Amino acid sequence: MIPEQSGPRSETGGETREAFLSVRDLKVHFPTDDGLVKSVDGLSFDLERGKTLGIVGESGSGKSVTSLALMGLHRTGNARSRPTIGGEVWLDGEELLRADADEVRRLRGRKMAMVFQDPLSAMHPYYTVGHQIIEAYRTHHDVDKKTAKKRAVEMLDRVGIPEPGQRVDAYPHEFSGGMRQRAMIAMALVNNPELLIADEPTTALDVTVQAQILDLIRDLQKEFGSAVIMITHDLGVVAEMADDILVMYGGRCVERGSAEKVFYEPKHPYTWGLLGSMPRIDRDQTERLIPVKGSPPSLINIPSGCAFNPRCPYADVPKDNLTRTVRPELVTPDGDRHWSACHMSQEERTRIWTEEIAPKL
């Protein structure tokens, strides 16, 4: 079981070493007139330098709230709407949740950066793209505007913006969707951050531009050696990009492991549902895609027991009504670094996956 509170250490193949990013029992709860919204409710994971973690799940599962918490962006706003945040977030040995706001602001942009989901709303419409990249650079470097603009042109060129010397003076609305996304990546990477969080970086882009954006992030990761968190609902994206995958449901992690393990030996019924709803181009599709029936749970009234139980076709397999009464812990058998939270026995899940689910995918 993943410990709720521990230092920033990671285990790989029996070797223990420092994790660059270590999240322990992260909780983000929003007070509302209808009740407490438990957007993230006890999330733990590690990420090493140069590696990519894919966080997947349906809308409302807590993915984006997690990313904003890591960046310290929930501290703004009035006290009434500000969430309660608990747990620990260690970045390169420094704990962020209890750090001073000025210290987090100093790290944001230079040590960690984020590519937001909608670049049109994330970039200020009043200022040119170049102005915003220059501001991000000068915040962390004592240079004049001329030097900063040269750096901005260099970054726009590096992310594939044509004629960067002219485009640096253009406004966000003058860029296409793909170019705005590239400009957001340029702004995020202008200070060579060691952690890059990409929140749905390919949403609303056509497939050709999606591939270009993913190739760009991969190439820049190799160049800078950054750790990357890729937040998406598209399993095709994480299949191509991620070293490890974390599956979220109802504000919690229900499965986590290497991309190979999660795709070829998934342990949780929710992950089976996500894989069944993903189109495949590497084989003939003779049957319709299998959707996950039902809707995601309300984060105000999360079902008792396993949050997935109202939608799970195997909720009655465990005896004594465990699925509906006891919340399953995130565990890994035999220390194989493949965690899952399900009351079914490992043998039963292996049988169902092998005999019932995998042949249909």
C-alpha positions in Angstrom: 0.0 0.0 0.0 1.2 3.5 -0.8 2.0 5.3 2.5 -0.2 8.3 3.2 2.7 10.3 4.7 6.4 9.7 3.7 9.4 11.4 2.4 10.1 12.1 -1.3 11.6 8.7 -2.1 10.8 6.3 -5.0 11.4 2.6 -5.4 12.4 1.1 -8.7 13.4 -2.6 -9.1 14.4 -2.8 -5.5 16.5 0.3 -5.6 15.4 3.3 -3.5 16.2 6.8 -4.7 15.0 10.3 -4.4 11.9 11.1 -6.4 12.0 14.6 -8.1 8.2 15.0 -7.4 6.6 13.2 -4.6 2.9 13.6 -3.8 1.5 12.2 -0.6 -2.1 12.0 0.4 -3.1 15.2 -1.5 -6.5 16.4 -0.7 -8.3 19.4 -2.3 -11.8 20.1 -0.9 -14.0 23.0 -2.0 -16.7 24.4 0.3 -20.0 25.1 -1.5 -23.5 25.9 -0.5 -24.5 22.3 -1.4 -21.7 20.7 0.6 -18.0 19.9 0.5 -16.7 19.0 -2.9 -13.9 16.4 -2.5 -12.2 17.1 -5.9 -9.0 15.3 -4.8 -9.3 13.0 -1.9 -6.0 11.3 -0.9 -3.8 11.1 -4.0 -0.2 9.8 -3.9 2.4 9.3 -6.6 6.1 9.8 -7.5 7.7 11.1 -10.6 11.4 10.9 -11.5 13.4 13.3 -13.6 13.1 12.8 -17.4 10.0 10.6 -17.0 6.4 11.2 -18.1 3.4 10.4 -15.9 0.0 10.2 -17.7 -3.0 11.1 -15.5 -6.2 9.8 -17.1 -9.9 9.8 -16.2 -13.3 11.2 -17.2 -14.2 14.8 -16.8 -14.7 15.6 -13.1 -12.3 13.0 -11.8 -10.0 15.5 -10.3 -7.2 15.7 -12.9 -7.0 19.4 -13.5 -7.6 20.3 -9.8 -4.5 18.1 -9.0 -2.4 20.0 -11.5 -3.5 23.4 -10.1 -2.7 22.2 -6.5 0.8 21.2 -7.6 1.4 24.6 -9.1 0.0 26.4 -6.0 -2.7 28.1 -8.0 -5.5 27.3 -5.5 -4.2 29.9 -3.0 -5.8 32.8 -4.9 -9.4 34.0 -4.6 -11.5 35.0 -1.6 -11.3 33.0 1.6 -14.9 31.7 1.2 -14.3 29.9 -2.1 -10.7 28.9 -1.4 -10.3 25.1 -1.0 -8.9 23.3 2.0 -5.6 21.6 0.9 -3.9 18.8 2.8 -1.1 16.3 2.3 2.4 16.8 1.1 3.9 17.8 -2.2 7.7 17.5 -2.4 9.5 19.0 -5.4 13.2 18.3 -5.5 13.3 17.9 -1.7 11.2 21.1 -1.0 7.7 20.8 0.4 5.3 23.1 -1.4 2.0 23.0 0.4 3.4 24.6 3.5 5.9 26.8 1.8 5.5 30.6 1.7 3.4 31.9 -1.2 6.4 34.0 -2.4 8.6 31.0 -2.4 6.0 29.0 -4.5 5.7 32.0 -6.9 9.5 32.0 -7.3 9.5 28.3 -8.2 6.5 28.7 -10.5 7.7 29.3 -14.0 11.4 28.5 -13.3 11.3 25.2 -11.6 7.8 24.1 -12.6 5.5 25.3 -15.4 2.2 24.4 -16.8 0.6 24.3 -20.3 -3.1 25.1 -19.7 -6.0 23.4 -21.3 -7.3 26.5 -23.3 -4.5 28.7 -24.5 -6.9 31.4 -25.8 -8.3 32.0 -22.3 -4.9 31.3 -20.6 -3.1 34.0 -22.6 -4.0 37.7 -22.0 -5.9 39.1 -25.1 -4.6 42.7 -24.5 -0.9 41.8 -24.7 1.1 40.4 -27.6 2.3 36.8 -27.4 5.9 38.1 -27.3 5.2 40.5 -24.4 3.8 37.6 -22.3 6.8 35.3 -23.0 9.2 38.3 -22.2 7.4 38.9 -19.0 7.7 35.3 -18.0 11.4 35.3 -18.7 12.2 38.6 -17.0 10.4 37.6 -13.9 13.1 35.1 -13.2 16.1 36.7 -15.0 17.7 40.1 -14.5 17.9 41.0 -18.2 16.8 44.0 -20.4 13.8 43.8 -22.8 16.0 43.4 -25.8 17.7 40.3 -24.5 14.3 38.9 -23.3 12.7 39.5 -26.7 15.6 37.7 -28.4 14.9 34.8 -26.0 11.2 34.9 -26.9 11.9 34.8 -30.6 14.3 31.9 -30.0 11.6 29.9 -28.1 8.9 30.6 -30.7 11.3 29.3 -33.4 12.1 26.3 -31.3 8.4 25.3 -31.0 7.9 25.6 -34.7 6.2 29.0 -35.1 6.8 30.3 -38.6 8.5 33.7 -39.0 9.0 34.1 -35.2 10.6 37.5 -35.6 7.3 38.9 -36.9 4.9 36.6 -34.9 6.4 37.7 -31.6 4.5 41.0 -32.0 1.2 39.3 -32.8 -1.8 38.9 -30.4 -3.2 35.6 -29.3 -6.3 35.9 -31.4 -4.1 36.2 -34.5 -2.8 32.7 -33.9 -4.5 29.5 -35.0 -5.4 27.0 -32.2 -2.3 24.9 -32.9 0.0 28.0 -32.9 -1.5 29.2 -29.7 -0.7 25.9 -28.1 2.8 26.1 -29.4 3.1 29.6 -28.0 1.9 28.4 -24.6 4.5 25.7 -24.6 7.2 28.3 -25.5 6.1 30.4 -22.6 6.1 27.4 -20.2 9.6 26.3 -21.3 11.2 29.7 -21.6 12.9 29.3 -18.2 13.9 25.7 -18.7 11.6 24.3 -15.9 12.4 20.9 -14.5 8.7 19.9 -14.2 6.2 20.5 -17.0 2.5 19.9 -16.4 0.5 19.7 -19.7 -3.3 19.8 -19.0 -5.1 18.4 -22.1 -2.5 19.9 -24.5 -4.2 18.5 -27.6 -7.9 19.2 -26.9 -9.8 20.7 -29.8 -6.8 20.3 -32.2 -7.0 18.2 -35.4 -5.1 14.9 -35.4 -2.2 16.2 -37.4 -1.6 19.1 -35.1 -2.1 16.8 -32.1 0.8 14.6 -33.3 3.0 17.7 -33.9 2.3 19.0 -30.4 3.1 15.6 -28.8 6.3 15.3 -30.8 7.3 18.8 -29.7 6.8 18.1 -26.0 8.7 14.8 -26.3 11.6 16.5 -28.1 11.8 19.4 -25.7 11.6 16.9 -22.7 14.7 15.1 -24.1 16.5 18.5 -24.6 15.8 19.9 -21.2 15.5 16.6 -19.2 12.2 17.7 -17.7 9.8 15.5 -15.8 6.4 15.7 -17.5 2.8 15.2 -16.2 0.4 14.7 -19.1 -3.2 15.2 -18.0 -5.7 13.9 -20.5 -8.8 11.8 -21.1 -7.3 10.4 -24.3 -5.7 7.0 -23.7 -4.1 7.3 -27.1 -2.1 10.2 -26.0 -0.7 8.5 -22.9 0.0 5.3 -24.8 2.4 7.3 -27.0 3.9 9.6 -24.3 3.8 8.1 -20.8 6.2 5.9 -18.9 3.7 5.5 -16.1 -0.1 5.9 -15.9 -2.3 7.0 -13.0 -6.0 6.4 -13.5 -8.3 8.7 -11.4 -11.9 8.2 -10.5 -14.0 10.2 -8.0 -11.0 12.2 -6.9 -8.9 9.2 -6.1 -6.4 6.9 -7.8 -7.9 3.5 -8.7 -4.9 2.2 -10.6 -1.3 3.1 -11.2 1.6 1.4 -12.9 3.9 1.4 -15.9 2.2 2.1 -19.2 2.8 -1.4 -20.4 1.2 -2.9 -17.2 -1.8 -0.7 -17.3 -2.5 -1.2 -21.0 -1.8 -5.0 -21.2 -2.5 -6.2 -17.7 -5.0 -3.7 -16.2 -6.4 -4.6 -12.8 -9.3 -2.3 -12.2 -12.8 -2.6 -13.9 -12.8 1.2 -14.5 -9.6 0.9 -16.5 -11.2 -2.0 -18.4 -14.0 0.4 -19.3 -11.7 3.1 -20.5 -9.8 0.7 -22.7 -13.1 -0.7 -24.1 -14.2 2.8 -25.1 -11.0 3.6 -27.0 -11.0 3.1 -30.8 -8.2 0.9 -32.2 -6.6 1.2 -35.6 -4.2 -1.7 -35.3 -6.9 -4.3 -35.8 -10.2 -4.8 -37.5 -13.1 -3.4 -35.4 -15.9 -5.8 -35.8 -18.0 -4.6 -32.9 -19.1 -1.3 -31.5 -17.1 0.4 -28.8 -18.1 -0.5 -25.3 -19.0 2.6 -23.3 -18.7 2.9 -19.5 -22.3 2.8 -18.5 -23.7 5.5 -16.1 -22.2 8.8 -15.1 -19.3 9.9 -12.9 -20.2 10.3 -9.3 -21.0 13.6 -7.6 -17.9 14.7 -5.7 -20.3 16.0 -2.9 -22.0 12.7 -2.4 -19.4 10.0 -3.4 -20.9 6.5 -3.2 -19.9 4.5 -0.1 -17.5 1.7 -0.6 -15.8 1.7 -4.0 -16.9 4.9 -5.7 -17.1 3.0 -9.0 -19.6 0.4 -7.6 -22.8 1.9 -9.1 -21.3 1.5 -12.6 -19.3 -1.6 -12.1 -20.6 -4.8 -13.8 -18.6 -6.9 -11.2 -19.8 -5.1 -8.1 -21.5 -8.3 -6.8 -18.5 -10.5 -7.2 -16.9 -9.8 -3.8 -18.9 -11.4 -1.0 -20.4 -9.7 2.0 -21.3 -6.6 0.0 -17.8 -5.3 0.4 -17.9 -3.2 -2.8 -20.7 -1.1 -1.5 -19.7 -0.7 2.1 -15.9 -0.6 2.4 -13.6 1.6 0.4 -10.8 -0.5 -1.2 -7.2 0.5 -0.4 -4.7 1.1 -3.2 -2.4 -1.9 -2.9 0.2 -3.8 -5.0 0.7 -7.6 -4.6 4.2 -8.8 -4.2 5.7 -5.3 -4.7 5.3 -5.3 -8.5 4.8 -1.5 -8.6 1.3 -2.0 -10.2 -1.2 -0.6 -7.7 -5.0 -1.0 -7.9 -8.0 -0.4 -5.6 -10.5 -3.2 -6.0 -12.1 -5.8 -3.6 -12.0 -8.6 -6.2 -9.1 -11.0 -5.7 -6.1 -10.7 -8.1 -6.9 -14.2 -9.4 -10.5 -13.3 -10.2 -9.5 -10.0 -12.0 -6.9 -11.8 -14.0 -9.5 -14.4 -15.1 -12.1 -11.8 -16.0 -9.5 -9.7 -18.0 -8.1 -12.7 -19.8 -11.3 -14.5 -20.6 -14.0 -11.8 -20.9 -12.5 -8.3 -21.5 -9.3 -8.6 -23.5 -10.8 -10.8 -26.3 -13.3 -8.0 -27.0 -10.8 -5.2 -27.3 
